[in-house]
Amino acid sequence: MIFSRLEPAKYKLRVSGDGVITTESGVLDMTDSGPNLTEHVRMRRIPLPTDGPGGSSVSVTELNIPAEAKKEFEKGASNMEEKNWSEAKNHLDRAIRDLSQIRSSP
């Protein structure tokens, strides 16, 4: 994708869509990079229930993953790909906390 006529500034690029895990780039500094900057963002598809062992069955609790937990997990996964271990741990800890709340509620 090409973005034109961007003002010199710092940007982040977020890629999302059906069947892909939302991914965010690091900070893109276009304050003095000139008119062109190339950024590669690795996209990963969302695994389907039939991708792994166990066939096509999915537990009911897997279908009830809170949006906030999913968002934190995706941020953590993105941070891990960038080798930003501290931020990844923070986001993954939050995802676990959010999942624990739904698992422990009656």
Phi, psi and omega per residue, in radians:
M1 nan 2.488 -3.140
I2 -2.036 2.242 3.055
F3 -1.895 2.232 -3.117
S4 -2.060 2.799 3.111
R5 1.039 0.681 3.070
L6 -1.454 2.438 3.082
E7 -1.269 2.561 3.049
P8 -1.033 2.099 -3.108
A9 -2.982 -3.072 3.046
K10 -1.810 2.322 -3.070
Y11 -2.253 2.830 2.923
K12 -2.193 2.521 -3.140
L13 -1.925 2.164 3.105
R14 -2.013 2.242 3.126
V15 -1.994 2.231 3.103
S16 -2.596 2.876 3.110
G17 2.894 3.086 3.131
D18 -1.104 2.248 3.049
G19 1.421 0.051 3.109
V20 -2.183 2.625 3.071
I21 -1.391 2.243 3.135
T22 -1.015 2.270 -3.086
T23 -2.253 2.452 3.141
E24 -2.176 2.400 3.118
S25 -1.360 2.989 2.955
G26 -1.294 -3.016 3.140
V27 -1.256 2.243 3.092
L28 -1.766 1.942 -3.089
D29 -1.591 1.846 3.135
M30 -1.893 0.390 -3.112
T31 -1.227 -0.562 3.093
D32 -2.515 0.615 -3.121
S33 -1.641 -0.033 -3.063
G34 1.497 -3.006 -3.041
P35 -1.359 -0.215 -3.054
N36 -2.162 2.413 3.058
L37 -2.586 2.315 3.114
T38 -1.870 2.270 3.116
E39 -2.258 2.287 3.096
H40 -1.832 2.202 3.103
V41 -2.083 2.106 -3.139
R42 -1.391 2.141 3.137
M43 -1.786 2.479 3.082
R44 -2.161 2.447 3.126
R45 -1.449 2.706 3.074
I46 -1.321 2.164 3.137
P47 -1.117 2.433 3.091
L48 -1.498 2.691 3.121
P49 -0.990 -0.441 -3.125
T50 -1.499 -0.027 -3.115
D51 -1.282 -0.501 -3.043
G52 -1.925 -3.052 3.105
P53 -1.157 2.658 3.103
G54 1.804 0.004 3.077
G55 1.222 -2.468 -2.994
S56 -1.777 0.223 3.131
S57 -1.467 2.476 3.134
V58 -2.315 2.335 -3.140
S59 -1.260 2.678 -3.129
V60 -1.077 -0.631 -3.137
T61 -1.165 -0.526 3.083
E62 -1.174 -0.540 3.128
L63 -1.335 -0.307 -3.103
N64 -1.813 0.613 3.125
I65 -1.248 2.153 3.141
P66 -1.071 2.496 -3.116
A67 -1.000 -0.672 -3.114
E68 -1.145 -0.685 3.114
A69 -1.141 -0.736 3.123
K70 -1.095 -0.752 3.140
K71 -1.079 -0.779 3.130
E72 -1.127 -0.701 3.109
F73 -1.071 -0.796 -3.127
E74 -1.089 -0.706 3.096
K75 -1.121 -0.741 3.125
G76 -1.097 -0.739 3.117
A77 -1.097 -0.710 3.119
S78 -1.130 -0.744 3.107
N79 -1.102 -0.629 3.118
M80 -1.145 -0.699 3.111
E81 -1.090 -0.555 3.125
E82 -1.509 0.029 -3.110
K83 1.056 0.527 3.064
N84 -1.666 1.346 -2.936
W85 -1.120 -0.693 -3.106
S86 -1.100 -0.849 3.122
E87 -1.146 -0.681 3.121
A88 -1.033 -0.799 3.141
K89 -1.066 -0.764 3.134
N90 -1.015 -0.841 -3.116
H91 -1.171 -0.725 -3.130
L92 -1.196 -0.634 3.043
D93 -1.059 -0.731 3.114
R94 -1.137 -0.688 3.115
A95 -1.085 -0.760 3.116
I96 -1.108 -0.749 3.110
R97 -1.035 -0.805 -3.136
D98 -1.115 -0.689 3.105
L99 -1.196 -0.669 -3.139
S100 -1.088 -0.631 -3.140
Q101 -1.105 -0.737 -3.134
I102 -1.287 -0.614 -3.120
R103 -1.210 -0.560 -3.070
S104 -1.611 -0.180 3.124
S105 -1.363 2.514 -3.075
P106 -1.186 nan nan
